[in-house]
Amino acid sequence: MNQWVNQLKERCGFNKTTVAVANKNARIIWSMLRNETGYQVV
């Protein structure tokens, strides 16, 4: 995920990257809660 964040920051700037990372984290957490699973690094 670190590489994705760095590439996004170069393209979109810091503020949009911050929102995109928060959105991605929220979607991951929502999926974990909905499916009652733990975090699994892929």
C-alpha positions in Angstrom: 0.0 0.0 0.0 2.9 2.3 0.6 3.9 2.4 -3.1 0.3 3.2 -4.0 0.2 6.1 -1.5 3.4 7.5 -2.8 2.3 7.4 -6.5 -1.1 8.9 -5.6 0.6 11.7 -3.6 2.8 12.6 -6.7 -0.3 12.7 -8.9 -2.9 14.3 -6.7 -1.2 16.1 -3.9 -1.2 15.6 -0.1 -4.9 16.5 0.7 -6.5 14.3 -1.9 -4.2 11.4 -1.0 -5.2 11.8 2.7 -8.9 11.5 1.8 -8.2 8.6 -0.6 -6.3 6.6 2.1 -9.0 7.3 4.7 -11.6 6.1 2.2 -9.6 2.9 1.5 -9.2 2.2 5.2 -12.9 2.8 5.9 -13.8 0.3 3.1 -11.4 -2.3 4.5 -12.8 -1.9 8.0 -16.4 -2.0 6.8 -15.7 -5.2 5.0 -14.0 -6.8 8.0 -17.0 -5.8 10.2 -19.6 -7.0 7.7 -17.9 -10.4 7.1 -16.7 -10.8 10.7 -13.1 -11.4 9.7 -9.7 -10.2 10.8 -7.3 -8.1 8.7 -5.3 -10.3 6.3 -2.3 -8.9 4.4 -2.5 -10.1 0.8 
